[in-house]
């Protein structure tokens, strides 16, 4: 299993999301698996903002499936909460990468941490075979991590 520490590295990308009724259970609490969707929202928007959109990777015949995920639930999210999804690219290797996340409910003075976690992604071709990231994509992803160092 990967390192379970969830440290955020700069740049940390933030995107807001309003919890819809369909995200919740009968108690109007966010269903646990939906936090993986929130991670995907954060990751996708981060990559797009940094000019490495998934669509560019897919145009090369590659995809980035999740190979590992971890979530630590700290507090419930509820219907109509405005959440902030914080995403950080923390590791890039030739064949994989890792993103760390925090989902918080902003509040007066201090954010309330709801969930923290990570996802690990492999780079594979359309046939499902492991494939190295193309050099240009790999360099851009590595540069994302060192921009603020």
PyMOL commands that set and color helices and strands:
alter all, ss='L'
color gray80, all
select helices_A, chain A and resi 21-23+34-49+54-59+135-146
alter helices_A, ss='H'
color red, helices_A
select strands_A, chain A and resi 13-18+62-63+66-73+82-92+96-105+112-122+124-125
alter strands_A, ss='S'
color yellow, strands_A
deselect
rebuild
show_as cartoon
